[in-house]
Amino acid sequence: MSSDPTLVKDRHCGSCTVCCSALTINPLEIDKDHDSFCSSCVPGVGCTKYDTRPEICRTWHCLWRRMPTLDFNWRPDRSGVVGTMGGPEDGYDFTVTWDVLGPESVVTSRRMIDLVTNSIAAGAGVYLSAPARPGYISGKSLLNGVLGKIESDRGIEATRQIIWQELQNAKSMPQIPILP
């Protein structure tokens, strides 16, 4: 349990261990590649050394843990996406990155489109990230410029097509190795 005041009260990871496998973590912080479980993780259960886990694991929390507007179905093991809040990047005061881990159709769902367009309207730089092979940085695509206007000005189908294409762009980006 965390005493972090930015977390939604009474919302816990439970049996979700998506961040323990899906996220790429610098090998100097913890010995694990993208898409592989940390040696201390029991899939679907959690960390075997929870009380003494590395600092990165103590301080990182997905957006489902931080955003009260995301219901239980947005928990990463249920939704197929992991949201991460980040600091300034590409001229934005803060960023939101959605790592697509499950069915790609999740990015074209109305719920996802609403999250993306609302985040852009709030001033965030919003990225879609596609998984990379183990040991490599995931490709990501900034949605703000390509979406431009808010979705209601363009129509839902056009927005779906743009978001889908940006995920394909993120998937096709050159894979850069993570250097220790």
C-alpha positions as CSV (number, residue, x, y, z in Angstrom):
1,M,0.0,0.0,0.0
2,S,1.3,3.5,-0.8
3,S,0.9,6.7,1.0
4,D,1.2,8.7,-2.3
5,P,-1.5,11.4,-2.2
6,T,-1.8,11.3,-6.0
7,L,-3.3,7.8,-6.0
8,V,-7.0,7.1,-6.0
9,K,-8.1,6.2,-2.5
10,D,-8.8,2.5,-2.0
11,R,-7.7,1.6,-5.5
12,H,-5.0,-1.1,-5.5
13,C,-3.2,-3.2,-8.2
14,G,-4.8,-6.5,-6.9
15,S,-3.8,-9.3,-9.2
16,C,-2.7,-7.0,-12.0
17,T,1.0,-7.5,-12.8
18,V,1.1,-5.8,-16.2
19,C,3.7,-3.2,-15.3
20,C,5.9,-6.1,-13.9
21,S,6.2,-7.5,-17.5
22,A,5.1,-5.0,-20.1
23,L,7.2,-2.0,-19.2
24,T,10.8,-1.5,-20.2
25,I,12.8,-0.6,-17.2
26,N,16.5,0.5,-17.3
27,P,18.6,-2.6,-16.6
28,L,20.6,-0.6,-14.1
29,E,17.5,-0.2,-11.9
30,I,16.1,-3.7,-12.2
31,D,17.2,-6.7,-14.4
32,K,14.3,-7.1,-16.8
33,D,13.5,-6.6,-20.4
34,H,10.3,-5.4,-22.0
35,D,7.7,-8.1,-22.2
36,S,9.3,-10.3,-19.6
37,F,8.5,-10.6,-15.9
38,C,10.9,-9.4,-13.2
39,S,12.3,-12.4,-11.4
40,S,10.4,-11.4,-8.2
41,C,7.0,-11.3,-9.9
42,V,4.4,-14.1,-9.7
43,P,2.1,-13.4,-12.7
44,G,-1.4,-12.7,-11.6
45,V,-0.3,-12.5,-7.9
46,G,2.3,-9.8,-7.4
47,C,5.8,-9.2,-6.1
48,T,7.4,-11.8,-3.8
49,K,9.6,-9.0,-2.3
50,Y,7.0,-6.3,-2.1
51,D,8.2,-4.7,1.1
52,T,11.8,-4.4,-0.2
53,R,11.1,-3.9,-3.9
54,P,13.3,-1.5,-5.9
55,E,12.6,2.2,-5.8
56,I,11.3,2.3,-9.4
57,C,8.6,-0.2,-8.4
58,R,7.7,1.7,-5.2
59,T,7.2,5.1,-7.0
60,W,5.8,4.2,-10.4
61,H,2.0,3.9,-10.7
62,C,-0.1,3.6,-13.8
63,L,-2.8,6.2,-14.7
64,W,-5.5,3.7,-13.6
65,R,-4.2,4.1,-10.0
66,R,-4.0,7.9,-10.4
67,M,-7.2,8.9,-12.3
68,P,-10.5,8.5,-10.5
69,T,-12.4,8.9,-13.8
70,L,-10.9,5.6,-15.0
71,D,-13.2,2.7,-13.9
72,F,-12.2,-0.8,-13.1
73,N,-12.3,-1.8,-16.7
74,W,-9.3,0.5,-17.3
75,R,-7.1,-1.6,-15.0
76,P,-4.3,-2.6,-17.4
77,D,-4.9,-6.3,-17.2
78,R,-8.5,-5.7,-18.3
79,S,-8.1,-2.9,-20.8
80,G,-5.0,-3.8,-22.7
81,V,-3.4,-0.4,-22.2
82,V,-1.1,1.1,-19.6
83,G,-1.2,4.8,-19.1
84,T,1.8,6.8,-17.8
85,M,1.9,10.4,-16.7
86,G,5.1,12.2,-17.6
87,G,6.8,15.5,-17.3
88,P,7.5,18.2,-19.9
89,E,8.2,17.0,-23.4
90,D,7.9,18.3,-26.9
91,G,6.7,21.7,-25.6
92,Y,3.9,20.3,-23.4
93,D,3.9,20.9,-19.6
94,F,3.0,17.3,-19.0
95,T,2.5,14.1,-21.1
96,V,0.3,11.1,-21.1
97,T,1.5,7.9,-22.8
98,W,-0.8,5.0,-23.6
99,D,1.2,1.7,-24.1
100,V,-0.9,-0.6,-26.2
101,L,-0.4,-4.1,-24.9
102,G,-3.7,-5.9,-25.7
103,P,-5.9,-6.0,-28.8
104,E,-5.1,-3.0,-31.0
105,S,-8.8,-2.4,-31.3
106,V,-8.7,-0.8,-27.8
107,V,-7.2,2.4,-29.4
108,T,-10.2,2.9,-31.6
109,S,-12.8,2.4,-28.9
110,R,-15.0,5.3,-28.0
111,R,-13.7,5.2,-24.4
112,M,-10.1,5.5,-25.6
113,I,-10.9,8.3,-28.1
114,D,-12.6,10.2,-25.3
115,L,-9.5,9.8,-23.1
116,V,-7.2,11.0,-25.8
117,T,-9.2,14.0,-26.9
118,N,-9.9,15.1,-23.3
119,S,-6.2,14.8,-22.4
120,I,-5.3,16.9,-25.5
121,A,-8.0,19.4,-24.5
122,A,-6.5,19.6,-21.0
123,G,-3.1,20.6,-22.5
124,A,-1.3,17.3,-22.3
125,G,1.0,15.9,-24.9
126,V,-0.6,12.5,-25.7
127,Y,1.4,9.6,-27.1
128,L,0.5,6.1,-28.3
129,S,3.3,3.6,-27.7
130,A,3.7,0.2,-29.4
131,P,5.6,-2.6,-27.8
132,A,9.2,-3.3,-28.9
133,R,11.1,-6.5,-28.8
134,P,12.9,-7.3,-25.5
135,G,15.8,-4.9,-24.8
136,Y,14.5,-2.2,-27.1
137,I,12.7,1.1,-26.5
138,S,9.0,1.1,-27.6
139,G,8.1,3.3,-30.6
140,K,5.7,6.1,-29.8
141,S,3.7,8.6,-31.7
142,L,2.5,12.1,-30.6
143,L,-1.2,12.4,-31.3
144,N,-1.6,16.2,-30.7
145,G,-0.4,17.4,-34.0
146,V,-2.2,14.8,-36.2
147,L,-5.5,15.1,-34.3
148,G,-5.3,18.9,-34.3
149,K,-9.0,19.8,-33.7
150,I,-11.0,18.1,-31.1
151,E,-12.7,15.0,-32.3
152,S,-16.2,16.5,-32.4
153,D,-15.1,18.9,-35.1
154,R,-13.9,16.0,-37.3
155,G,-16.2,13.0,-36.5
156,I,-15.6,9.8,-34.7
157,E,-14.7,7.6,-37.7
158,A,-12.0,10.0,-39.0
159,T,-10.6,10.2,-35.4
160,R,-10.5,6.4,-35.2
161,Q,-8.6,6.2,-38.5
162,I,-6.1,8.8,-37.4
163,I,-5.4,7.0,-34.1
164,W,-5.2,3.6,-35.7
165,Q,-2.7,5.0,-38.3
166,E,-0.6,6.6,-35.5
167,L,-0.4,3.2,-33.7
168,Q,0.8,1.6,-36.9
169,N,3.4,4.4,-37.2
170,A,4.6,3.8,-33.7
171,K,4.9,0.1,-34.5
172,S,7.0,0.8,-37.6
173,M,9.5,3.1,-35.9
174,P,13.2,2.0,-35.8
175,Q,13.9,0.0,-32.7
176,I,16.5,1.5,-30.5
177,P,18.4,-0.7,-28.0
178,I,18.2,0.2,-24.3
179,L,21.8,0.9,-23.2
180,P,22.8,-0.1,-19.7
